[in-house]
Amino acid sequence: MLKLKMKKCVYCKQEIKDDRAVDVCDKCGVGVWGERMFKAIIENMGNAREKGDLFQGLVNEDLQKSLQEKNFNSIKIK
């Protein structure tokens, strides 16, 4: 069984228990952006990740192939 590393908030280092696309806890997110904006950020980043628009940490052959399929040939990954 693969054990995933628990994500931590970039501001306060508290563990983030859900699988959100943003590494910011609720308390810090609301404190930085406000409740409505933070909710919109979480929702929009989650939607972008589901569509495959976020490639954070995926610099490998699969990403290169995916970028080529989407005609992003000008992007070179070393």
PyMOL Python script that loads the backbone (N, CA, C, O; Angstrom):
from pymol import cmd

cmd.read_pdbstr("""\
ATOM      1  N   MET A   1       0.846  -1.176   0.000  1.00  0.00           N
ATOM      2  CA  MET A   1       0.000   0.000   0.000  1.00  0.00           C
ATOM      3  C   MET A   1       0.891   1.239   0.000  1.00  0.00           C
ATOM      4  O   MET A   1       1.848   1.323   0.769  1.00  0.00           O
ATOM      5  N   LEU A   2       0.571   2.196  -0.864  1.00  0.00           N
ATOM      6  CA  LEU A   2       1.329   3.427  -0.991  1.00  0.00           C
ATOM      7  C   LEU A   2       0.856   4.433   0.039  1.00  0.00           C
ATOM      8  O   LEU A   2      -0.332   4.749   0.096  1.00  0.00           O
ATOM      9  N   LYS A   3       1.765   4.938   0.849  1.00  0.00           N
ATOM     10  CA  LYS A   3       1.419   5.928   1.856  1.00  0.00           C
ATOM     11  C   LYS A   3       1.782   7.304   1.319  1.00  0.00           C
ATOM     12  O   LYS A   3       2.939   7.564   0.991  1.00  0.00           O
ATOM     13  N   LEU A   4       0.785   8.189   1.231  1.00  0.00           N
ATOM     14  CA  LEU A   4       1.008   9.528   0.718  1.00  0.00           C
ATOM     15  C   LEU A   4       1.505  10.450   1.817  1.00  0.00           C
ATOM     16  O   LEU A   4       1.092  10.341   2.972  1.00  0.00           O
ATOM     17  N   LYS A   5       2.386  11.348   1.447  1.00  0.00           N
ATOM     18  CA  LYS A   5       2.896  12.322   2.392  1.00  0.00           C
ATOM     19  C   LYS A   5       1.817  13.371   2.646  1.00  0.00           C
ATOM     20  O   LYS A   5       1.223  13.896   1.704  1.00  0.00           O
ATOM     21  N   MET A   6       1.568  13.673   3.906  1.00  0.00           N
ATOM     22  CA  MET A   6       0.544  14.644   4.265  1.00  0.00           C
ATOM     23  C   MET A   6       1.004  16.043   3.859  1.00  0.00           C
ATOM     24  O   MET A   6       2.130  16.443   4.155  1.00  0.00           O
ATOM     25  N   LYS A   7       0.133  16.780   3.184  1.00  0.00           N
ATOM     26  CA  LYS A   7       0.456  18.134   2.767  1.00  0.00           C
ATOM     27  C   LYS A   7       0.365  19.074   3.958  1.00  0.00           C
ATOM     28  O   LYS A   7      -0.402  18.841   4.892  1.00  0.00           O
ATOM     29  N   LYS A   8       1.168  20.153   3.912  1.00  0.00           N
ATOM     30  CA  LYS A   8       1.157  21.140   4.983  1.00  0.00           C
ATOM     31  C   LYS A   8       0.921  22.523   4.409  1.00  0.00           C
ATOM     32  O   LYS A   8       1.319  22.817   3.282  1.00  0.00           O
ATOM     33  N   CYS A   9       0.277  23.361   5.185  1.00  0.00           N
ATOM     34  CA  CYS A   9      -0.005  24.737   4.800  1.00  0.00           C
ATOM     35  C   CYS A   9       1.307  25.498   4.612  1.00  0.00           C
ATOM     36  O   CYS A   9       2.216  25.387   5.434  1.00  0.00           O
ATOM     37  N   VAL A  10       1.402  26.261   3.539  1.00  0.00           N
ATOM     38  CA  VAL A  10       2.626  27.009   3.268  1.00  0.00           C
ATOM     39  C   VAL A  10       2.802  28.180   4.230  1.00  0.00           C
ATOM     40  O   VAL A  10       3.905  28.714   4.348  1.00  0.00           O
ATOM     41  N   TYR A  11       1.748  28.584   4.913  1.00  0.00           N
ATOM     42  CA  TYR A  11       1.835  29.697   5.858  1.00  0.00           C
ATOM     43  C   TYR A  11       2.121  29.246   7.281  1.00  0.00           C
ATOM     44  O   TYR A  11       3.066  29.734   7.901  1.00  0.00           O
ATOM     45  N   CYS A  12       1.308  28.307   7.819  1.00  0.00           N
ATOM     46  CA  CYS A  12       1.432  27.942   9.234  1.00  0.00           C
ATOM     47  C   CYS A  12       1.989  26.537   9.461  1.00  0.00           C
ATOM     48  O   CYS A  12       2.229  26.148  10.604  1.00  0.00           O
ATOM     49  N   LYS A  13       2.196  25.773   8.389  1.00  0.00           N
ATOM     50  CA  LYS A  13       2.733  24.400   8.440  1.00  0.00           C
ATOM     51  C   LYS A  13       1.789  23.388   9.073  1.00  0.00           C
ATOM     52  O   LYS A  13       2.217  22.276   9.380  1.00  0.00           O
ATOM     53  N   GLN A  14       0.517  23.732   9.279  1.00  0.00           N
ATOM     54  CA  GLN A  14      -0.483  22.790   9.788  1.00  0.00           C
ATOM     55  C   GLN A  14      -0.790  21.770   8.699  1.00  0.00           C
ATOM     56  O   GLN A  14      -0.798  22.106   7.515  1.00  0.00           O
ATOM     57  N   GLU A  15      -1.042  20.527   9.097  1.00  0.00           N
ATOM     58  CA  GLU A  15      -1.370  19.490   8.127  1.00  0.00           C
ATOM     59  C   GLU A  15      -2.709  19.774   7.472  1.00  0.00           C
ATOM     60  O   GLU A  15      -3.658  20.209   8.125  1.00  0.00           O
ATOM     61  N   ILE A  16      -2.772  19.520   6.171  1.00  0.00           N
ATOM     62  CA  ILE A  16      -4.014  19.678   5.415  1.00  0.00           C
ATOM     63  C   ILE A  16      -4.564  18.281   5.175  1.00  0.00           C
ATOM     64  O   ILE A  16      -3.920  17.457   4.526  1.00  0.00           O
ATOM     65  N   LYS A  17      -5.739  18.020   5.693  1.00  0.00           N
ATOM     66  CA  LYS A  17      -6.277  16.667   5.703  1.00  0.00           C
ATOM     67  C   LYS A  17      -6.963  16.257   4.407  1.00  0.00           C
ATOM     68  O   LYS A  17      -7.069  15.062   4.133  1.00  0.00           O
ATOM     69  N   ASP A  18      -7.436  17.211   3.597  1.00  0.00           N
ATOM     70  CA  ASP A  18      -8.102  16.826   2.356  1.00  0.00           C
ATOM     71  C   ASP A  18      -7.131  16.920   1.178  1.00  0.00           C
ATOM     72  O   ASP A  18      -5.989  17.351   1.337  1.00  0.00           O
ATOM     73  N   ASP A  19      -7.591  16.519   0.015  1.00  0.00           N
ATOM     74  CA  ASP A  19      -6.732  16.456  -1.173  1.00  0.00           C
ATOM     75  C   ASP A  19      -6.981  17.659  -2.086  1.00  0.00           C
ATOM     76  O   ASP A  19      -7.329  17.495  -3.255  1.00  0.00           O
ATOM     77  N   ARG A  20      -6.803  18.856  -1.552  1.00  0.00           N
ATOM     78  CA  ARG A  20      -7.047  20.058  -2.337  1.00  0.00           C
ATOM     79  C   ARG A  20      -5.842  20.394  -3.205  1.00  0.00           C
ATOM     80  O   ARG A  20      -4.733  19.915  -2.968  1.00  0.00           O
ATOM     81  N   ALA A  21      -6.077  21.211  -4.197  1.00  0.00           N
ATOM     82  CA  ALA A  21      -5.021  21.576  -5.136  1.00  0.00           C
ATOM     83  C   ALA A  21      -4.159  22.721  -4.624  1.00  0.00           C
ATOM     84  O   ALA A  21      -3.140  23.045  -5.233  1.00  0.00           O
ATOM     85  N   VAL A  22      -4.550  23.332  -3.522  1.00  0.00           N
ATOM     86  CA  VAL A  22      -3.833  24.479  -2.955  1.00  0.00           C
ATOM     87  C   VAL A  22      -3.266  24.076  -1.604  1.00  0.00           C
ATOM     88  O   VAL A  22      -3.976  23.490  -0.787  1.00  0.00           O
ATOM     89  N   ASP A  23      -2.012  24.378  -1.360  1.00  0.00           N
ATOM     90  CA  ASP A  23      -1.359  24.012  -0.100  1.00  0.00           C
ATOM     91  C   ASP A  23      -1.528  25.104   0.956  1.00  0.00           C
ATOM     92  O   ASP A  23      -0.549  25.619   1.496  1.00  0.00           O
ATOM     93  N   VAL A  24      -2.781  25.446   1.239  1.00  0.00           N
ATOM     94  CA  VAL A  24      -3.116  26.461   2.236  1.00  0.00           C
ATOM     95  C   VAL A  24      -4.283  25.923   3.056  1.00  0.00           C
ATOM     96  O   VAL A  24      -5.278  25.465   2.495  1.00  0.00           O
ATOM     97  N   CYS A  25      -4.165  25.977   4.390  1.00  0.00           N
ATOM     98  CA  CYS A  25      -5.249  25.502   5.251  1.00  0.00           C
ATOM     99  C   CYS A  25      -6.405  26.505   5.224  1.00  0.00           C
ATOM    100  O   CYS A  25      -6.250  27.632   4.754  1.00  0.00           O
ATOM    101  N   ASP A  26      -7.552  26.087   5.729  1.00  0.00           N
ATOM    102  CA  ASP A  26      -8.736  26.943   5.722  1.00  0.00           C
ATOM    103  C   ASP A  26      -8.509  28.235   6.513  1.00  0.00           C
ATOM    104  O   ASP A  26      -8.865  29.320   6.054  1.00  0.00           O
ATOM    105  N   LYS A  27      -7.923  28.114   7.686  1.00  0.00           N
ATOM    106  CA  LYS A  27      -7.720  29.293   8.541  1.00  0.00           C
ATOM    107  C   LYS A  27      -6.852  30.331   7.838  1.00  0.00           C
ATOM    108  O   LYS A  27      -7.201  31.512   7.814  1.00  0.00           O
ATOM    109  N   CYS A  28      -5.741  29.913   7.272  1.00  0.00           N
ATOM    110  CA  CYS A  28      -4.844  30.849   6.597  1.00  0.00           C
ATOM    111  C   CYS A  28      -5.450  31.366   5.288  1.00  0.00           C
ATOM    112  O   CYS A  28      -5.314  32.545   4.961  1.00  0.00           O
ATOM    113  N   GLY A  29      -6.113  30.488   4.548  1.00  0.00           N
ATOM    114  CA  GLY A  29      -6.731  30.890   3.293  1.00  0.00           C
ATOM    115  C   GLY A  29      -7.771  31.972   3.494  1.00  0.00           C
ATOM    116  O   GLY A  29      -7.805  32.963   2.763  1.00  0.00           O
ATOM    117  N   VAL A  30      -8.621  31.775   4.491  1.00  0.00           N
ATOM    118  CA  VAL A  30      -9.646  32.778   4.797  1.00  0.00           C
ATOM    119  C   VAL A  30      -8.993  34.051   5.314  1.00  0.00           C
ATOM    120  O   VAL A  30      -9.443  35.153   4.998  1.00  0.00           O
ATOM    121  N   GLY A  31      -7.934  33.910   6.108  1.00  0.00           N
ATOM    122  CA  GLY A  31      -7.228  35.084   6.627  1.00  0.00           C
ATOM    123  C   GLY A  31      -6.537  35.894   5.541  1.00  0.00           C
ATOM    124  O   GLY A  31      -6.460  37.119   5.640  1.00  0.00           O
ATOM    125  N   VAL A  32      -6.035  35.231   4.511  1.00  0.00           N
ATOM    126  CA  VAL A  32      -5.311  35.914   3.440  1.00  0.00           C
ATOM    127  C   VAL A  32      -6.273  36.495   2.406  1.00  0.00           C
ATOM    128  O   VAL A  32      -6.146  37.661   2.034  1.00  0.00           O
ATOM    129  N   TRP A  33      -7.233  35.695   1.937  1.00  0.00           N
ATOM    130  CA  TRP A  33      -8.089  36.110   0.818  1.00  0.00           C
ATOM    131  C   TRP A  33      -9.527  36.430   1.203  1.00  0.00           C
ATOM    132  O   TRP A  33     -10.245  37.031   0.405  1.00  0.00           O
ATOM    133  N   GLY A  34      -9.964  36.056   2.379  1.00  0.00           N
ATOM    134  CA  GLY A  34     -11.368  36.201   2.750  1.00  0.00           C
ATOM    135  C   GLY A  34     -12.129  34.932   2.397  1.00  0.00           C
ATOM    136  O   GLY A  34     -11.691  34.147   1.556  1.00  0.00           O
ATOM    137  N   GLU A  35     -13.270  34.739   3.046  1.00  0.00           N
ATOM    138  CA  GLU A  35     -14.000  33.480   2.917  1.00  0.00           C
ATOM    139  C   GLU A  35     -14.486  33.216   1.488  1.00  0.00           C
ATOM    140  O   GLU A  35     -14.280  32.122   0.963  1.00  0.00           O
ATOM    141  N   ARG A  36     -15.124  34.195   0.859  1.00  0.00           N
ATOM    142  CA  ARG A  36     -15.671  33.976  -0.482  1.00  0.00           C
ATOM    143  C   ARG A  36     -14.580  33.741  -1.517  1.00  0.00           C
ATOM    144  O   ARG A  36     -14.697  32.842  -2.350  1.00  0.00           O
ATOM    145  N   MET A  37     -13.527  34.537  -1.470  1.00  0.00           N
ATOM    146  CA  MET A  37     -12.445  34.396  -2.453  1.00  0.00           C
ATOM    147  C   MET A  37     -11.714  33.070  -2.269  1.00  0.00           C
ATOM    148  O   MET A  37     -11.384  32.404  -3.251  1.00  0.00           O
ATOM    149  N   PHE A  38     -11.457  32.681  -1.018  1.00  0.00           N
ATOM    150  CA  PHE A  38     -10.751  31.422  -0.772  1.00  0.00           C
ATOM    151  C   PHE A  38     -11.589  30.240  -1.259  1.00  0.00           C
ATOM    152  O   PHE A  38     -11.052  29.299  -1.844  1.00  0.00           O
ATOM    153  N   LYS A  39     -12.898  30.285  -1.021  1.00  0.00           N
ATOM    154  CA  LYS A  39     -13.780  29.217  -1.513  1.00  0.00           C
ATOM    155  C   LYS A  39     -13.714  29.136  -3.038  1.00  0.00           C
ATOM    156  O   LYS A  39     -13.672  28.042  -3.600  1.00  0.00           O
ATOM    157  N   ALA A  40     -13.706  30.286  -3.705  1.00  0.00           N
ATOM    158  CA  ALA A  40     -13.624  30.314  -5.173  1.00  0.00           C
ATOM    159  C   ALA A  40     -12.274  29.774  -5.644  1.00  0.00           C
ATOM    160  O   ALA A  40     -12.220  29.045  -6.634  1.00  0.00           O
ATOM    161  N   ILE A  41     -11.198  30.115  -4.962  1.00  0.00           N
ATOM    162  CA  ILE A  41      -9.863  29.636  -5.324  1.00  0.00           C
ATOM    163  C   ILE A  41      -9.803  28.111  -5.208  1.00  0.00           C
ATOM    164  O   ILE A  41      -9.334  27.434  -6.123  1.00  0.00           O
ATOM    165  N   ILE A  42     -10.280  27.575  -4.084  1.00  0.00           N
ATOM    166  CA  ILE A  42     -10.277  26.121  -3.872  1.00  0.00           C
ATOM    167  C   ILE A  42     -11.084  25.427  -4.970  1.00  0.00           C
ATOM    168  O   ILE A  42     -10.641  24.431  -5.542  1.00  0.00           O
ATOM    169  N   GLU A  43     -12.256  25.955  -5.253  1.00  0.00           N
ATOM    170  CA  GLU A  43     -13.126  25.349  -6.260  1.00  0.00           C
ATOM    171  C   GLU A  43     -12.499  25.407  -7.656  1.00  0.00           C
ATOM    172  O   GLU A  43     -12.483  24.405  -8.370  1.00  0.00           O
ATOM    173  N   ASN A  44     -11.986  26.570  -8.043  1.00  0.00           N
ATOM    174  CA  ASN A  44     -11.409  26.730  -9.382  1.00  0.00           C
ATOM    175  C   ASN A  44     -10.125  25.922  -9.563  1.00  0.00           C
ATOM    176  O   ASN A  44      -9.903  25.349 -10.630  1.00  0.00           O
ATOM    177  N   MET A  45      -9.288  25.871  -8.544  1.00  0.00           N
ATOM    178  CA  MET A  45      -8.063  25.073  -8.635  1.00  0.00           C
ATOM    179  C   MET A  45      -8.401  23.589  -8.697  1.00  0.00           C
ATOM    180  O   MET A  45      -7.747  22.841  -9.423  1.00  0.00           O
ATOM    181  N   GLY A  46      -9.402  23.154  -7.954  1.00  0.00           N
ATOM    182  CA  GLY A  46      -9.842  21.757  -8.005  1.00  0.00           C
ATOM    183  C   GLY A  46     -10.366  21.390  -9.386  1.00  0.00           C
ATOM    184  O   GLY A  46     -10.058  20.321  -9.913  1.00  0.00           O
ATOM    185  N   ASN A  47     -11.161  22.287  -9.969  1.00  0.00           N
ATOM    186  CA  ASN A  47     -11.688  22.051 -11.318  1.00  0.00           C
ATOM    187  C   ASN A  47     -10.561  21.993 -12.345  1.00  0.00           C
ATOM    188  O   ASN A  47     -10.578  21.151 -13.243  1.00  0.00           O
ATOM    189  N   ALA A  48      -9.581  22.887 -12.214  1.00  0.00           N
ATOM    190  CA  ALA A  48      -8.443  22.899 -13.146  1.00  0.00           C
ATOM    191  C   ALA A  48      -7.652  21.603 -13.037  1.00  0.00           C
ATOM    192  O   ALA A  48      -7.217  21.052 -14.048  1.00  0.00           O
ATOM    193  N   ARG A  49      -7.464  21.115 -11.816  1.00  0.00           N
ATOM    194  CA  ARG A  49      -6.727  19.860 -11.632  1.00  0.00           C
ATOM    195  C   ARG A  49      -7.489  18.685 -12.248  1.00  0.00           C
ATOM    196  O   ARG A  49      -6.884  17.815 -12.875  1.00  0.00           O
ATOM    197  N   GLU A  50      -8.808  18.657 -12.073  1.00  0.00           N
ATOM    198  CA  GLU A  50      -9.617  17.579 -12.648  1.00  0.00           C
ATOM    199  C   GLU A  50      -9.555  17.576 -14.169  1.00  0.00           C
ATOM    200  O   GLU A  50      -9.586  16.514 -14.790  1.00  0.00           O
ATOM    201  N   LYS A  51      -9.466  18.763 -14.775  1.00  0.00           N
ATOM    202  CA  LYS A  51      -9.375  18.859 -16.234  1.00  0.00           C
ATOM    203  C   LYS A  51      -7.962  18.584 -16.732  1.00  0.00           C
ATOM    204  O   LYS A  51      -7.750  18.446 -17.937  1.00  0.00           O
ATOM    205  N   GLY A  52      -6.992  18.504 -15.826  1.00  0.00           N
ATOM    206  CA  GLY A  52      -5.619  18.236 -16.227  1.00  0.00           C
ATOM    207  C   GLY A  52      -4.826  19.492 -16.542  1.00  0.00           C
ATOM    208  O   GLY A  52      -3.766  19.423 -17.165  1.00  0.00           O
ATOM    209  N   ASP A  53      -5.337  20.641 -16.113  1.00  0.00           N
ATOM    210  CA  ASP A  53      -4.647  21.896 -16.392  1.00  0.00           C
ATOM    211  C   ASP A  53      -3.514  22.193 -15.414  1.00  0.00           C
ATOM    212  O   ASP A  53      -2.723  23.106 -15.649  1.00  0.00           O
ATOM    213  N   LEU A  54      -3.427  21.449 -14.341  1.00  0.00           N
ATOM    214  CA  LEU A  54      -2.350  21.644 -13.364  1.00  0.00           C
ATOM    215  C   LEU A  54      -1.366  20.487 -13.478  1.00  0.00           C
ATOM    216  O   LEU A  54      -1.758  19.325 -13.373  1.00  0.00           O
ATOM    217  N   PHE A  55      -0.114  20.794 -13.688  1.00  0.00           N
ATOM    218  CA  PHE A  55       0.912  19.758 -13.816  1.00  0.00           C
ATOM    219  C   PHE A  55       1.947  19.902 -12.715  1.00  0.00           C
ATOM    220  O   PHE A  55       3.128  19.646 -12.952  1.00  0.00           O
ATOM    221  N   GLN A  56       1.543  20.301 -11.525  1.00  0.00           N
ATOM    222  CA  GLN A  56       2.474  20.528 -10.435  1.00  0.00           C
ATOM    223  C   GLN A  56       3.172  19.239 -10.040  1.00  0.00           C
ATOM    224  O   GLN A  56       2.524  18.257  -9.679  1.00  0.00           O
ATOM    225  N   GLY A  57       4.481  19.246 -10.109  1.00  0.00           N
ATOM    226  CA  GLY A  57       5.260  18.110  -9.664  1.00  0.00           C
ATOM    227  C   GLY A  57       5.257  16.924 -10.605  1.00  0.00           C
ATOM    228  O   GLY A  57       5.654  15.829 -10.207  1.00  0.00           O
ATOM    229  N   LEU A  58       4.824  17.105 -11.837  1.00  0.00           N
ATOM    230  CA  LEU A  58       4.730  15.984 -12.763  1.00  0.00           C
ATOM    231  C   LEU A  58       5.721  16.128 -13.913  1.00  0.00           C
ATOM    232  O   LEU A  58       5.359  15.920 -15.071  1.00  0.00           O
ATOM    233  N   VAL A  59       6.943  16.475 -13.611  1.00  0.00           N
ATOM    234  CA  VAL A  59       7.948  16.643 -14.651  1.00  0.00           C
ATOM    235  C   VAL A  59       8.569  15.277 -14.923  1.00  0.00           C
ATOM    236  O   VAL A  59       9.533  14.869 -14.275  1.00  0.00           O
ATOM    237  N   ASN A  60       7.994  14.589 -15.892  1.00  0.00           N
ATOM    238  CA  ASN A  60       8.486  13.274 -16.266  1.00  0.00           C
ATOM    239  C   ASN A  60       8.076  12.966 -17.698  1.00  0.00           C
ATOM    240  O   ASN A  60       7.546  13.832 -18.394  1.00  0.00           O
ATOM    241  N   GLU A  61       8.315  11.758 -18.133  1.00  0.00           N
ATOM    242  CA  GLU A  61       8.003  11.369 -19.511  1.00  0.00           C
ATOM    243  C   GLU A  61       6.504  11.440 -19.804  1.00  0.00           C
ATOM    244  O   GLU A  61       6.108  11.817 -20.907  1.00  0.00           O
ATOM    245  N   ASP A  62       5.675  11.086 -18.836  1.00  0.00           N
ATOM    246  CA  ASP A  62       4.232  11.143 -19.041  1.00  0.00           C
ATOM    247  C   ASP A  62       3.774  12.580 -19.299  1.00  0.00           C
ATOM    248  O   ASP A  62       2.906  12.818 -20.140  1.00  0.00           O
ATOM    249  N   LEU A  63       4.360  13.534 -18.573  1.00  0.00           N
ATOM    250  CA  LEU A  63       4.018  14.933 -18.784  1.00  0.00           C
ATOM    251  C   LEU A  63       4.468  15.384 -20.159  1.00  0.00           C
ATOM    252  O   LEU A  63       3.722  16.064 -20.865  1.00  0.00           O
ATOM    253  N   GLN A  64       5.670  15.016 -20.545  1.00  0.00           N
ATOM    254  CA  GLN A  64       6.174  15.382 -21.866  1.00  0.00           C
ATOM    255  C   GLN A  64       5.235  14.862 -22.946  1.00  0.00           C
ATOM    256  O   GLN A  64       4.904  15.586 -23.885  1.00  0.00           O
ATOM    257  N   LYS A  65       4.805  13.615 -22.818  1.00  0.00           N
ATOM    258  CA  LYS A  65       3.891  13.019 -23.793  1.00  0.00           C
ATOM    259  C   LYS A  65       2.552  13.764 -23.799  1.00  0.00           C
ATOM    260  O   LYS A  65       1.986  14.029 -24.859  1.00  0.00           O
ATOM    261  N   SER A  66       2.061  14.094 -22.622  1.00  0.00           N
ATOM    262  CA  SER A  66       0.787  14.808 -22.515  1.00  0.00           C
ATOM    263  C   SER A  66       0.883  16.190 -23.157  1.00  0.00           C
ATOM    264  O   SER A  66      -0.037  16.614 -23.855  1.00  0.00           O
ATOM    265  N   LEU A  67       1.979  16.886 -22.926  1.00  0.00           N
ATOM    266  CA  LEU A  67       2.162  18.215 -23.516  1.00  0.00           C
ATOM    267  C   LEU A  67       2.252  18.124 -25.037  1.00  0.00           C
ATOM    268  O   LEU A  67       1.707  18.970 -25.746  1.00  0.00           O
ATOM    269  N   GLN A  68       2.931  17.112 -25.528  1.00  0.00           N
ATOM    270  CA  GLN A  68       3.041  16.947 -26.975  1.00  0.00           C
ATOM    271  C   GLN A  68       1.687  16.639 -27.595  1.00  0.00           C
ATOM    272  O   GLN A  68       1.379  17.122 -28.685  1.00  0.00           O
ATOM    273  N   GLU A  69       0.872  15.839 -26.909  1.00  0.00           N
ATOM    274  CA  GLU A  69      -0.462  15.527 -27.406  1.00  0.00           C
ATOM    275  C   GLU A  69      -1.337  16.769 -27.475  1.00  0.00           C
ATOM    276  O   GLU A  69      -2.216  16.868 -28.331  1.00  0.00           O
ATOM    277  N   LYS A  70      -1.099  17.713 -26.576  1.00  0.00           N
ATOM    278  CA  LYS A  70      -1.878  18.951 -26.564  1.00  0.00           C
ATOM    279  C   LYS A  70      -1.225  20.039 -27.420  1.00  0.00           C
ATOM    280  O   LYS A  70      -1.640  21.197 -27.384  1.00  0.00           O
ATOM    281  N   ASN A  71      -0.203  19.660 -28.188  1.00  0.00           N
ATOM    282  CA  ASN A  71       0.512  20.576 -29.088  1.00  0.00           C
ATOM    283  C   ASN A  71       1.240  21.701 -28.367  1.00  0.00           C
ATOM    284  O   ASN A  71       1.315  22.819 -28.878  1.00  0.00           O
ATOM    285  N   PHE A  72       1.773  21.418 -27.193  1.00  0.00           N
ATOM    286  CA  PHE A  72       2.630  22.363 -26.506  1.00  0.00           C
ATOM    287  C   PHE A  72       4.083  22.026 -26.827  1.00  0.00           C
ATOM    288  O   PHE A  72       4.900  21.870 -25.920  1.00  0.00           O
ATOM    289  N   ASN A  73       4.403  21.916 -28.099  1.00  0.00           N
ATOM    290  CA  ASN A  73       5.726  21.467 -28.518  1.00  0.00           C
ATOM    291  C   ASN A  73       6.817  22.461 -28.187  1.00  0.00           C
ATOM    292  O   ASN A  73       7.991  22.092 -28.153  1.00  0.00           O
ATOM    293  N   SER A  74       6.458  23.729 -27.939  1.00  0.00           N
ATOM    294  CA  SER A  74       7.480  24.715 -27.624  1.00  0.00           C
ATOM    295  C   SER A  74       8.006  24.574 -26.205  1.00  0.00           C
ATOM    296  O   SER A  74       9.043  25.147 -25.871  1.00  0.00           O
ATOM    297  N   ILE A  75       7.291  23.802 -25.349  1.00  0.00           N
ATOM    298  CA  ILE A  75       7.732  23.584 -23.990  1.00  0.00           C
ATOM    299  C   ILE A  75       8.663  22.396 -23.946  1.00  0.00           C
ATOM    300  O   ILE A  75       8.284  21.286 -24.320  1.00  0.00           O
ATOM    301  N   LYS A  76       9.872  22.622 -23.493  1.00  0.00           N
ATOM    302  CA  LYS A  76      10.873  21.550 -23.407  1.00  0.00           C
ATOM    303  C   LYS A  76      11.114  21.213 -21.950  1.00  0.00           C
ATOM    304  O   LYS A  76      11.380  22.101 -21.141  1.00  0.00           O
ATOM    305  N   ILE A  77      11.023  19.953 -21.614  1.00  0.00           N
ATOM    306  CA  ILE A  77      11.299  19.488 -20.259  1.00  0.00           C
ATOM    307  C   ILE A  77      12.598  18.717 -20.289  1.00  0.00           C
ATOM    308  O   ILE A  77      12.773  17.787 -21.076  1.00  0.00           O
ATOM    309  N   LYS A  78      13.503  19.118 -19.423  1.00  0.00           N
ATOM    310  CA  LYS A  78      14.825  18.480 -19.365  1.00  0.00           C
ATOM    311  C   LYS A  78      14.812  17.313 -18.436  1.00  0.00           C
ATOM    312  O   LYS A  78      15.837  16.653 -18.260  1.00  0.00           O
TER     313      LYS A  78
END
""", "prot")
cmd.dss("prot")
cmd.show_as("cartoon", "prot")
cmd.util.cbc("prot")
cmd.orient("prot")
